[in-house]
Structures are given as C-alpha cells and as structure tokens.
Amino acid sequence: FPVTIQASAEAACTKWTSKKVGTLDTQVIDEASGLTASKTKPGKFIWSNDSGGSSELYATDITGKVERRVSLSGFQNTDFEAVETGPCPSSASESCIYVGDIGDGIGWRSSFKMGIFKESDFWTNTTIKPVKAMNFSYPGSAENAEGMVVLKDGTVVIFSKDQSGITNIYSLNSSGKVTKINEVNLNKFIEPARGKGPRVTDADLSFDGSKVLLLTSGLS
C-alpha cells in the first residue's frame, strides 16, 4: 500500500468549492462519526453516531433528512468511528456496509471490532445482523483511529489518529489479522492545530480505487 502525497493540502483544497445542500437532523444523528454513500441507492447516505450512541445506522438523502433508522443486532457501539461500503465476504458482487468500531480516544481498549452487514438487508429491515464480525488487535500497542477504507478485495485499510501527526496505516484481512503496512508524516504537509499534529478524522477511496482522500483536524 504505497503512500504518495503529490501536493500540499492548500493546493488540493483549491480544486473544490462547497455549498450548503441541507441540514442534518441532530435529534437523531447527534454526533455523526461515520458516513458513506450507498452503492445500491444513488443519492442516499448511511451514517453512524459516535461512542455513547445507539447501535444503529441511519439513512438520509442529500439534504440530511433521516429516512431510515436500523438497529444492529449483536454489534454493540463501543466507539463507532467509520462506515464504508465494500464487497460482501461471501459474494463480491453484493454490497456490504462495514462498520468500524475503531475509536479509542482515551486509550483504554485492547481490542477493536469490525462488523459487516449486507446493504440489501439495511434497506429492507429495521433490525439487521452482521454477516461477519471480527475482533482484532494491532501489532504492538493499541491505536485510536477514525478513518478507514475498504478495497475491492475486501481488505480494510485503517489510518490511525495520532497527536504527533504521524499516521500509521494498517490492513485488516478477512481472517481478522492486522498488519502495519506503512506510515506517513502529515506534519510535512499540514500545519498543526492547537499544538497538536494533523490527525486523521476520516478517509475515503476514489471510485477507481487508486487514491485515498484523508480528512484531518489540522489547520489546512
């Protein structure tokens, strides 16, 4: 998993503009932590709440209107931080929702969880069970993380959130094995914020799977 940063954050940010398209219903999604676009329903989005929230996923349209609220049976929200779509373990042609219980903001966890749910179940049921759930630990010490992507082969790539600004990159395979595959020093590209290095707070994969976009809490 090579890491190449081709431009500064300032240069990258000039490529996009933004506009307000709606308002999220914070009575339901009060601390959004995971977000992904549906693979099967264009224009629909799937969310999770952060730690302390219910073990649920939510669907909205582009305006933030909540259209579905689905309970996750057998998969407790300890610290949900990332939601992505990717291939289902038993059928790569089907879309699954990967829920990363990967947060550890106070540094007390020794193991973490990944839950995989069929997207078709999410759109047709109010309670769903994971088709696969994995408990895993990192090699060495535990990590706090909020960003992940799912590759076309189902490998999950997790980006640590470290106050130093150095992000460790791990792969999680279908057997639950975690391997450190790289690290990147974001201090070279993004200014620290409030005395702390730029920390990865989310990640997304390009449609062709060739690039990863990292969202950070730095000043740029």
Stockholm file with secondary structure:
# STOCKHOLM 1.0

chainA/1-220         FPVTIQASAEAACTKWTSKKVGTLDTQVIDEASGLTASKTKPGKFIWSNDSGGSSELYATDITGKVERRVSLSGFQNTDFEAVETGPCPSSASESCIYVGDIGDGIGWRSSFKMGIFKESDFWTNTTIKPVKAMNFSYPGSAENAEGMVVLKDGTVVIFSKDQSGITNIYSLNSSGKVTKINEVNLNKFIEPARGKGPRVTDADLSFDGSKVLLLTSGLS
#=GR chainA/1-220 SS CCCCCCSCHHHHHTTCCCCCCCCCCTTTSSSEEEEEECSSSTTCEEEEECTTSCSEEEEECTTCCEEEEEEETTCCCSSCCEEEEEECSSCTTSEEEEEEECCCTTSCCSCEEEEEEEHHHHHHCSEECCSEEEEECCSSSCCCEEEEEECTTSCEEEEECCTTSEEEEEEECTTSCEEEEEEEEGGGTSCCBTTBCCCEEEEEECTTSSCEEEEESSCC
#=GC SS_cons         CCCCCCSCHHHHHTTCCCCCCCCCCTTTSSSEEEEEECSSSTTCEEEEECTTSCSEEEEECTTCCEEEEEEETTCCCSSCCEEEEEECSSCTTSEEEEEEECCCTTSCCSCEEEEEEEHHHHHHCSEECCSEEEEECCSSSCCCEEEEEECTTSCEEEEECCTTSEEEEEEECTTSCEEEEEEEEGGGTSCCBTTBCCCEEEEEECTTSSCEEEEESSCC
//
